Amino acid sequence: MFKLRFTQYSKNDFLSLDGSQKKVVLKGLKKIEMHGMNIGEPLSGKLSHCRKIKFKKMGLRIIFRQVEHQIEIIEIVAIGKRDNLSVYLDATSRID
């Protein structure tokens, strides 16, 4: 089992979701907690060390990565909508 670590940004992302979105995202977070970096799809470019879980119906994404030198800790980088690639742009700015 992996430990999830939220940044202040990703915590705010989660808190800004409505109730139905939070329910769906919580299920995704549980999967990350259970499977770590073995779940989701790899990203590319500046986010090549990150993975994503998609919730197509709601248009939401969770962007996450393994914390360096700490195999058991997964950092949640961003949670949000794919609209105009905003969740990916947020994630990129947060890891630079």
N, C-alpha and C positions, 0 to 999 in steps of 0.2 A: 504494500500500500504506500502511496506517495503522499507527501504533505504539499498542500497548495499554499502558495504565497501570493497575495495580492499586492500590487503597487497601490499607492493612493489614487492614481488615475483609474486603474481597473476597478477598484472598490467603488469609486464614484460612478463609473460606467454601469456597474451592477445596480447601484442604488437608484439610478435614473430610469431603469426599466420599469414597465408596468407589471402588475401581478402575474399575468399570463406569461409574459416574457421571462420573468424571474423563474417561474416553475420549469420552463423548458431549459433555461440556462443551467439551473441547479442540477438537472439530470445530466447535462453535458459535463459539468464540473465533477460529478460523482464518477463518471467514466474516466476522466483524466486522473482522478484520485486513485482509481483502481488500476489503470493501465499505463499511466505516465506517457512517455514519448512513443509508445507503441500504438497509439490511437490517433485518429485524425489524418490529415493530409499535409505533406511537407510543403513549405512555401519556398519562394525563390528570391533572388536579388538580395537586398539588404536584410530581408527576413528569412534567409536560407537556414538559419539555425532555429527557426520557429515552426510550429505546426498550427493547423486550424481545425476546428470542428464547425461544420456548417449546419444551420437550421434553416433549410431552404424555404419552408412554408412561411416563416416569420422574417426571412431575410437577415438573420443574425449570424454573427461569427464570434467564436472565442479564439483569440490568438494567444498561444502559450509557448514557453520554452523551458528547458532544463537549466537550473541555476548552475553556473560553472563550478566544478569540483565538488558538487553536492548532488549526487545521483538521485537521491530520494526526494529532492525538493523541485517542484514545478512552479514556475512563476507565471501568473496570469498577466499578460501584457495589455490586452485590450479586449473589450466586449462591446459589440455594437453592430450597426447595420452596414451592409456592403454598399449601400447607395453612394454613388460617385467615389467608390473605393475608400470612403472615409475611415472605416475601421483599420484598413491597411496603412493609410497615411498616419493615423494616430499611433499605431504600433511602431512604425518606422521612426517617428519623432521621439518616441519614448525610450527607444533603445540606443539612440545616438549619443 
